[in-house]
Amino acid sequence: MEMLGYTHAHHEYRERLRLFLEKEVTPNANQWEKDHIVPKSAWRKMGAAGFLCTWADKAYGGQGLDFLYSVITAEEMMRTQQTGLVAMLHSDIVAPYIDSFGSEEIKKKYLPGCVSGDCITAVAMTEPGAGSDVASIETTAVEDGDEIVINGSKTFISNGINCDMVIIAARDPAVENKHAAVSLYIVDDGTPGFTRGRHLEKMGMHSQDTAELFFSDCRIPKTNILGKKGDGFMILMQKLQQERLMSAIGSVAGMELTLEGCVAYAKETEINGKPLSKLQSIKFTLAEMATDTRMNRALLDAAIVGHMAGENVIAETMMAKYASSEAGNLMADRALDLFGEYGMLEDNELVRSFRDVRITTIFAGTTEIMKTIIAQSMGL
Amino acid sequence: MFELTKPQKEIQKAARDFAKGEFDKEIAYELEMRQAFPKKIWKKAADLGFLGIHYPESFSGGGLGILENVLITETFCRSDSSIGSALTLATSASECLLRFGGEEIKNRYLPRLAEGDILSGRALTETQRGEDFRNIQTTAEKRGPVWIINGVKQYVDNGGDPDTGLYIVLCRTASADSSPEAGLSLFLVEADRSGLTLEPVGKKLGNNLTATARLNLNEVEVPIENLLGNEGAGLTCLEQYFDESRIMAAARAVGNASGSLDRALEYVKGREQFGKKIAEFQVSQHKIADMATKIELARLITYKAAWHFDQGKPDSSLSAMAKLTAARTAMEVGAQTIQLFGGYGFMTEYDVERYYRDAKVIELQDGIKDVQKDIIARSVIGKIR
């Protein structure tokens, strides 16, 4: 049963993308994992082939395609065994801020580069003292004539090293209400006062450049704002929905891939003279994994349909994000059991998935934040 | 019944003091990067008598039981999961020598293991699954006064470490035709025998301070006395060995889980979000409560299994229950600890992610969950008509 209205053109796009990734991306995955970063040229190749910001208007060099193309891209990227060329973050999380809340001038300046991959983007909300508690950010933005002066530090920023521009959340210290004090600004790479801190070592997602960013009397033009002054918190809350939906798409696609790998392994591996798949415990384990995957797929697809129709699917999206990330972790864990000791070797690609998925219950809003919002949606 | 004896508490304290003085997060990080064994700490631990505490004193051991070994292991792994594991696996599978070897060969190697002169490695598995005993292809053939061994072993711990002195190798000594499991025997193979080569398997998910390698045995010659236990008794010996090794795996897991909880507690009491300490949120408190409860259960069953072993009543089912429960606990506690840490939990800088990776390796070694459940079920259900 297909809930999403994929057309022939969508399928064709998926095929084209899959071939591209098999040739240009997957063969580099191990090297990028070692390097802890993806070369900028990989982003430009993705852009040149038409796989970044597919939704962007033709006026900005885009293709004006629907959200299903973003879904397809996110799903197919999960097959590449790397997390550094994180198209969904760039195309479907960061660039939409510019599209929705940038001035015409800003859109003209940045969107064509987002589409071509010449402008790699990042968004910086999290600070050492402000994780789940976004409103308690301490980075300040103070007006000085035609300029904004930014001071503060951000951490855990994906694309933190590679980014050509970063959208940052900062507060006006003169405004007392902590939600009303937040605005979003664009800071270009190379702006004096904007420096990188440590390139952070992580449990997984090794090919992704996660970094600390520092701003010290960093001056940007006043026009580098998204929305109006004080809109920052509202914009973040609005845009976090798609971010969480993207996260759920990644989790479900990851589960589907893991299931595929486990079923194949169980069929081809013999133990004490019998295929693993003939053991009742293995059959039931795989049946449970398949059921978990389908339940999460159903919840996700319903949220995608609602999201595309512009309906209020906040609760469903939070549920999909929370459920699929938790289920994805459980599944990555159970998958290794199937392999026994071979499940502890880095050679086994499911070990990489096991390390990578651990963050999915934390990033883009923790499971606890998701549950808080779901409870709110029920008037609790 | 529910209290350790005074000497046992003293051992625990000595292990805690040693770990506090010698183990260090930065050292563990650096060793993991290089996939290197904590050699200096191992030498010191041996000097202080922490290795082979369960060997008789006549072999430079502590003359104590496996419960004491559990206490040391748990304490070490709690203080640092990877360093602790590496130290306790320094004498990996040496229990096969201790329990089944002849006096002379025991005398030759057990003191060297206890004194931190050599490491030992376990070479049992051949296919991807450890319990696949029917498929053991490595052969030992008797030629006059010697045995000639040929075959390939996977996942050999301490494999290829320059300090490794011997391997415990499972071989087929009789045809698999009649009873595929009856023709197996255990051998001690010295690391410097000619025809023996090792290939590293690369990085592992966790437990990276202990080397893992593939062992190739090509016409390796060992004397008769290197046969451990009777010819054809390999599987029976192994079953007894696993009764002990699973308790030790459980001890590592209990230590790992306790170490995660220690770090979680420190973090939630220090970190503030939304104007409160993380520890002040009811949901965090309940998480901590669940974690502590699971650890207590895992510890109790591990101690009980160890106690049984020391009473001369080893219980395969209880050992399997302890390993199953403790490893799962380490995984669940590790996952919740990372969750409580938020983004920091995913960063290498905070070692809770390493604990979680190490926990999974414990769960995958010494038999996966299904293997433990098969053993428990066999014992609980008994014969089915």
Boltz contact constraints between the chains, C-beta under 6 A:
constraints:
  - contact:
      token1: [A, 131]
      token2: [B, 342]
      max_distance: 6.0
  - contact:
      token1: [A, 131]
      token2: [B, 343]
      max_distance: 6.0
  - contact:
      token1: [A, 132]
      token2: [B, 273]
      max_distance: 6.0
  - contact:
      token1: [A, 133]
      token2: [B, 273]
      max_distance: 6.0
  - contact:
      token1: [A, 133]
      token2: [B, 274]
      max_distance: 6.0
  - contact:
      token1: [A, 156]
      token2: [B, 343]
      max_distance: 6.0
  - contact:
      token1: [A, 200]
      token2: [B, 347]
      max_distance: 6.0
  - contact:
      token1: [A, 201]
      token2: [B, 348]
      max_distance: 6.0
  - contact:
      token1: [A, 202]
      token2: [B, 346]
      max_distance: 6.0
  - contact:
      token1: [A, 202]
      token2: [B, 347]
      max_distance: 6.0
  - contact:
      token1: [A, 203]
      token2: [B, 346]
      max_distance: 6.0
  - contact:
      token1: [A, 203]
      token2: [B, 353]
      max_distance: 6.0
  - contact:
      token1: [A, 271]
      token2: [B, 129]
      max_distance: 6.0
  - contact:
      token1: [A, 271]
      token2: [B, 132]
      max_distance: 6.0
  - contact:
      token1: [A, 272]
      token2: [B, 132]
      max_distance: 6.0
  - contact:
      token1: [A, 272]
      token2: [B, 134]
      max_distance: 6.0
  - contact:
      token1: [A, 273]
      token2: [B, 134]
      max_distance: 6.0
  - contact:
      token1: [A, 281]
      token2: [B, 370]
      max_distance: 6.0
  - contact:
      token1: [A, 337]
      token2: [B, 368]
      max_distance: 6.0
  - contact:
      token1: [A, 337]
      token2: [B, 369]
      max_distance: 6.0
  - contact:
      token1: [A, 340]
      token2: [B, 128]
      max_distance: 6.0
  - contact:
      token1: [A, 340]
      token2: [B, 129]
      max_distance: 6.0
  - contact:
      token1: [A, 340]
      token2: [B, 130]
      max_distance: 6.0
  - contact:
      token1: [A, 340]
      token2: [B, 368]
      max_distance: 6.0
  - contact:
      token1: [A, 341]
      token2: [B, 130]
      max_distance: 6.0
  - contact:
      token1: [A, 341]
      token2: [B, 155]
      max_distance: 6.0
  - contact:
      token1: [A, 341]
      token2: [B, 364]
      max_distance: 6.0
  - contact:
      token1: [A, 342]
      token2: [B, 128]
      max_distance: 6.0
  - contact:
      token1: [A, 343]
      token2: [B, 364]
      max_distance: 6.0
  - contact:
      token1: [A, 344]
      token2: [B, 204]
      max_distance: 6.0
  - contact:
      token1: [A, 344]
      token2: [B, 205]
      max_distance: 6.0
  - contact:
      token1: [A, 344]
      token2: [B, 361]
      max_distance: 6.0
  - contact:
      token1: [A, 344]
      token2: [B, 364]
      max_distance: 6.0
  - contact:
      token1: [A, 345]
      token2: [B, 201]
      max_distance: 6.0
  - contact:
      token1: [A, 345]
      token2: [B, 204]
      max_distance: 6.0
  - contact:
      token1: [A, 346]
      token2: [B, 202]
      max_distance: 6.0
  - contact:
      token1: [A, 346]
      token2: [B, 203]
      max_distance: 6.0
  - contact:
      token1: [A, 351]
      token2: [B, 205]
      max_distance: 6.0
  - contact:
      token1: [A, 359]
      token2: [B, 346]
      max_distance: 6.0
  - contact:
      token1: [A, 362]
      token2: [B, 342]
      max_distance: 6.0
  - contact:
      token1: [A, 362]
      token2: [B, 343]
      max_distance: 6.0
